[in-house]
Amino acid sequence: MTEPAFVPDTQRRGLVSMLPPATRDYAMLARFDRPIGSWLLFWPCVWGVLLAGGQDLLGWTACAVLIAWLLLGSVVMRGAGCVYNDIVDAELDRKVARTASRPVASGRVPKRAAWVWLFTLCGVGLVVLLQLRWQAQLVALGSLGLVAAYPFMKRITWWPQVWLGLVFTWGSLVGWVEIRGDQVGVLAALYGGSIFWCIGYDTIYALQDREDDALVGIRSSALRLGTRVRTGMAVFYSLTILLWALAFWMLRGDWVALVALFPVAAHLGFQVVTLRPDDGANALIRFRSNRDTGFIMALACWVVGNAGVV
């Protein structure tokens, strides 16, 4: 059995290597070797739950169980999304150095087997979906059209990161609606800020592929911004903080609501100031640091959400 060809941003090389040889490529196909994507999908779910006051309305034990289910759902559905993306993008992936070794693009996993793996992951996702109340189930299902269209966005727009923002932060809507159905303005501001956050971090991620993307015709915000990437990042992250501040203020109109965001703003500002757009390793580290952004924002939502329950 041929050893899996690890992509440069693999984080769990040792974990994948310990799997039975027949399953390694499937783990990589679902990006289990690169957990950052699961964290980025998971944290908005947590923000929705905590800002909605889930810890008070459900109790800590039930809230923790809910968050655990959302974590499992984030892992398997992010995996399913990656499998689908690789099936659709196999031809493009073969032309980009960083992605040419992916299991479907390289031919190590046949497309038919990839489809079976996709539906298996979706089956686990269905189990998670059934743990939610029906309103949240409907919201979660509403993302499927966006997910299905995402792989094609890089072919038709310079801003596929905007579409990814709609998809990858959808969990904030699911988490909130699982807890409560009111305060739609708060939820809209939280979701809007989350979208700009995703546009920002995925622009950083796209910096790694600018040369190859330009050669094969893949579009991205990193290419569109050109030499103005850092300025664009400052704009995206500023809008992120402004919308999150609006959400916090509408829920809890006092100084604590804004102070809670200071650490998040500082962390995003650090990314902008220290980003070196022409250094792929630097960009990858800044991109991965958004896992920490998600945790810091979760703490802020917990602080604000505690007093926002009425």
HELIX and SHEET records of a PDB file:
HELIX    1   1 ARG A   13  SER A   17  1                                   5    
HELIX    2   2 PRO A   21  LEU A   29  1                                   9    
HELIX    3   3 ILE A   36  LEU A   51  1                                  16    
HELIX    4   4 GLY A   54  LEU A   57  1                                   4    
HELIX    5   5 TRP A   60  VAL A   88  1                                  29    
HELIX    6   6 ALA A   90  ASP A   93  1                                   4    
HELIX    7   7 PRO A  103  SER A  106  1                                   4    
HELIX    8   8 LYS A  111  LEU A  129  1                                  19    
HELIX    9   9 TRP A  134  LEU A  141  1                                   8    
HELIX   10  10 LEU A  144  ILE A  156  1                                  13    
HELIX   11  11 PRO A  160  PHE A  168  1                                   9    
HELIX   12  12 GLY A  171  ILE A  179  1                                   9    
HELIX   13  13 VAL A  184  ALA A  206  1                                  23    
HELIX   14  14 LEU A  207  ASP A  209  5                                   3    
HELIX   15  15 ARG A  210  VAL A  216  1                                   7    
HELIX   16  16 SER A  221  LEU A  225  1                                   5    
HELIX   17  17 GLY A  226  ARG A  228  5                                   3    
HELIX   18  18 VAL A  229  LEU A  251  1                                  23    
HELIX   19  19 TRP A  255  VAL A  259  1                                   5    
HELIX   20  20 PHE A  262  THR A  274  1                                  13    
HELIX   21  21 GLY A  280  ARG A  288  1                                   9    
HELIX   22  22 ASN A  290  GLY A  308  1                                  19    
END                                                                             
